[in-house]
């Protein structure tokens, strides 16, 4: 019993400490993310010179280019402040390059009568400047299955759009039956679908106050700190329970039994 209790206590304490170490690692990660956000924004030239997206993840960047409005995507079942709606994403053709970045522009509330009816989103025409954070591609929700979206003609490629008038680029055609509402967006598949030279390792998360019909109170990354602290509490609690039971049954119970026998023998 002593060996079993010692092994159990040792194992549960080790597991509890491991959970605390994982929480400490994620707290350090959160601190590094916050530090990156405080750095001055990268210029477009610095962004284009990045070898790996991880070199500047969560850092602000300022880009100039053209919105490819016809390829706007609405990610369904996204919430903001507990209200269901859509995340609005639009490809952004960078000025002077043949590179496109997907921009997570903001959130709009869904129409509860007709989910296919989308709210008005204002998209500036012509060359504009966009500031946002370099973030991973949009997160995926559980998806049981969906039909493949219709392909978009190559006529909307950013190289052609950047050289054409803003009104022409904004009116770039899309394939008949194309649906902008999607459950998830895989950038690799979207690049093949639209034939845009889209960067698939990162996206841009536009910040700032609500504008253009969009809200931008983006949720913080879910690092799971509370889960690790909860698991640590459970393991330490189990360790304490084993110690209490061991002391009770190995020491307190025999003492009480011997006292009871002595009292019964006296009477």
C-alpha positions in Angstrom: 0.0 0.0 0.0 2.8 2.4 0.8 4.6 1.7 -2.5 1.4 2.1 -4.4 0.5 5.4 -2.7 4.0 6.8 -3.2 3.9 5.9 -6.9 0.5 7.4 -7.4 1.4 10.6 -5.5 4.6 10.9 -7.5 2.8 10.4 -10.8 -0.1 12.8 -10.1 2.3 15.5 -8.9 4.5 15.1 -12.0 1.4 15.4 -14.2 0.2 18.5 -12.4 3.6 20.2 -12.7 3.6 19.3 -16.4 0.3 21.0 -16.9 1.6 24.1 -15.1 4.7 24.1 -17.4 2.4 23.9 -20.4 0.4 26.9 -19.1 3.7 28.8 -18.5 4.7 28.1 -22.1 1.4 29.4 -23.4 1.6 32.5 -21.2 5.1 33.2 -22.7 3.6 32.7 -26.2 0.8 35.2 -25.4 3.4 37.6 -24.2 5.4 37.3 -27.4 2.3 37.8 -29.5 1.5 41.0 -27.5 5.1 42.2 -28.0 4.9 41.6 -31.8 1.7 43.7 -32.0 3.4 46.6 -30.3 6.2 46.8 -32.9 6.1 49.4 -35.7 4.2 48.2 -38.8 6.2 46.5 -41.6 6.3 48.3 -44.9 5.1 46.5 -48.1 8.7 46.0 -49.2 9.6 44.4 -45.9 6.5 42.2 -46.1 7.4 41.0 -49.6 11.0 40.3 -48.5 9.8 37.9 -45.7 11.1 34.4 -46.3 8.8 32.7 -43.8 5.5 33.9 -42.4 6.6 32.8 -38.9 9.3 35.4 -39.0 6.7 38.2 -38.5 3.5 36.4 -37.4 1.1 38.7 -35.4 3.1 41.8 -36.5 1.4 44.8 -38.0 1.9 45.6 -41.7 0.9 48.4 -44.0 0.1 47.4 -47.6 -1.1 49.2 -50.8 -3.1 47.6 -53.5 -6.5 46.9 -55.0 -9.5 45.0 -53.5 -10.6 42.1 -55.7 -14.2 42.5 -54.7 -15.9 39.8 -56.9 -13.9 37.1 -55.0 -15.1 38.2 -51.6 -15.9 35.2 -49.3 -18.3 35.1 -46.4 -17.4 32.5 -43.8 -20.6 31.3 -42.1 -21.3 30.5 -38.5 -18.8 32.9 -37.0 -19.8 34.8 -33.9 -18.9 38.2 -32.5 -20.1 39.0 -29.0 -22.3 35.9 -29.1 -24.1 36.9 -32.2 -23.9 34.6 -35.3 -22.8 36.1 -38.6 -20.1 36.0 -41.2 -16.4 36.8 -41.4 -15.8 38.8 -44.6 -12.6 38.0 -46.5 -11.5 39.7 -49.7 -8.3 39.1 -51.7 -6.0 42.1 -51.9 -3.8 42.5 -55.0 -0.5 44.3 -53.9 0.5 47.3 -55.9 3.4 46.8 -58.2 3.5 43.0 -57.7 1.8 39.9 -58.9 1.1 38.8 -55.3 -2.3 38.6 -53.6 -3.0 38.4 -49.8 -6.3 37.3 -48.3 -7.6 39.9 -45.9 -9.9 39.1 -43.0 -11.8 42.4 -43.2 -14.3 42.1 -40.4 -17.6 40.6 -39.3 -21.3 41.3 -40.3 -24.4 39.9 -38.7 -26.4 37.4 -40.6 -30.0 37.9 -41.7 -32.1 35.6 -39.5 -34.9 35.4 -42.1 -32.8 34.7 -45.1 -29.3 33.4 -44.5 -28.4 34.0 -48.1 -29.1 37.7 -47.9 -25.9 39.4 -47.1 -25.5 42.8 -45.4 -24.0 45.7 -47.2 -20.2 45.9 -47.1 -18.5 49.0 -48.5 -15.4 48.2 -50.5 -13.3 51.2 -51.6 -12.4 51.3 -55.3 -8.9 52.0 -56.7 -5.6 51.8 -55.0 -6.0 51.9 -51.2 -3.8 51.4 -48.1 -4.7 48.6 -45.6 -3.1 48.1 -42.2 -3.6 44.8 -40.3 -1.9 42.0 -38.5 -0.1 39.1 -40.2 -2.0 36.1 -39.0 -2.3 32.4 -40.0 -5.0 31.5 -42.6 -8.6 31.5 -41.4 -9.4 28.9 -38.8 -11.6 25.9 -39.8 -14.9 24.8 -38.2 -16.2 21.3 -38.2 -17.7 20.6 -41.7 -19.7 17.5 -42.5 -19.5 18.1 -46.2 -20.3 20.6 -48.9 -20.4 21.0 -52.6 -17.3 22.2 -54.4 -17.6 25.9 -55.3 -17.7 26.9 -58.9 -14.4 28.1 -60.4 -13.8 31.8 -61.0 -12.4 33.0 -64.3 -8.7 33.9 -64.5 -9.8 37.4 -65.8 -9.7 38.6 -62.2 -6.0 38.0 -61.7 -4.3 40.8 -59.8 -1.7 41.5 -62.4 -4.5 42.4 -64.8 -6.6 44.1 -62.1 -3.7 46.3 -61.0 -3.2 47.7 -64.5 -6.9 48.2 -65.3 -9.1 51.0 -64.1 -10.6 50.6 -60.7 -14.1 50.3 -62.1 -13.1 47.6 -64.4 -11.4 45.6 -61.7 -14.4 45.9 -59.4 -16.6 44.6 -62.1 -14.5 41.5 -62.8 -16.9 38.6 -63.7 -17.3 35.4 -61.7 -18.6 32.1 -62.8 -22.4 31.5 -62.9 -23.5 29.8 -59.7 -20.6 31.0 -57.7 -21.6 31.2 -54.0 -19.5 33.5 -51.7 -21.0 31.9 -48.6 -18.8 29.1 -47.3 -18.3 27.2 -44.1 -14.5 27.2 -44.4 -11.9 28.5 -46.7 -8.7 26.6 -47.6 -6.3 29.1 -49.2 -4.6 26.4 -51.3 -7.9 25.3 -52.8 -9.1 28.9 -53.3 -5.9 29.7 -55.1 -6.4 26.8 -57.5 -10.1 27.7 -57.9 -9.5 31.4 -58.7 -6.1 31.0 -60.3 -4.9 34.1 -58.3 -1.3 34.2 -57.2 -2.5 34.1 -53.6 -0.1 33.8 -50.7 -1.4 30.7 -48.8 0.8 30.7 -45.7 -0.6 33.9 -44.1 -3.6 36.2 -44.2 -4.0 39.8 -43.0 -6.4 40.6 -40.2 -7.6 44.1 -40.6 -7.9 46.0 -37.3 -9.4 49.3 -36.2 -12.9 50.6 -35.3 -16.0 49.5 -37.1 -16.2 50.8 -40.6 -17.4 49.9 -44.1 -20.3 48.0 -42.5 -17.9 45.7 -40.6 -17.1 45.1 -37.0 -13.5 44.2 -36.0 -13.6 43.1 -32.4 -11.6 40.0 -33.2 -11.5 37.3 -30.5 -8.2 36.6 -28.9 -6.5 33.3 -29.8 -7.7 30.5 -27.7 -4.5 29.2 -26.0 -6.3 27.0 -23.5 -4.6 28.4 -20.3 -7.7 27.7 -18.2 -7.8 24.1 -19.4 -4.2 23.5 -18.3 -4.8 25.1 -14.9 -7.9 23.0 -14.5 -6.1 19.8 -15.3 -3.3 20.8 -12.9 -5.8 21.4 -10.1 -7.4 18.0 -10.8 -4.0 16.2 -10.7 -2.9 17.9 -7.5 -6.3 17.3 -6.0 -6.0 13.6 -6.8 -2.6 13.5 -5.2 -4.0 15.2 -2.0 -6.8 12.7 -2.0 -4.4 9.7 -2.1 -2.4 11.2 0.8 -5.5 11.7 2.9 -6.8 8.2 2.2 -3.4 6.7 2.9 -3.1 8.5 6.3 -6.7 7.6 7.1 -6.5 3.9 6.5 -2.9 3.3 7.5 -2.7 5.4 10.6 -6.0 6.9 11.9 -8.2 3.8 11.3 -5.8 1.4 13.2 -5.5 3.8 16.1 -9.3 4.2 16.4 -9.7 0.4 16.1 -7.1 -0.2 18.9 -8.8 2.4 21.2 -12.2 0.8 20.5 -10.8 -2.6 21.5 -9.2 -1.2 24.6 -12.4 0.4 25.6 -14.5 -2.7 24.9 -12.0 -4.8 27.0 -12.4 -2.4 30.0 -16.1 -2.8 30.0 
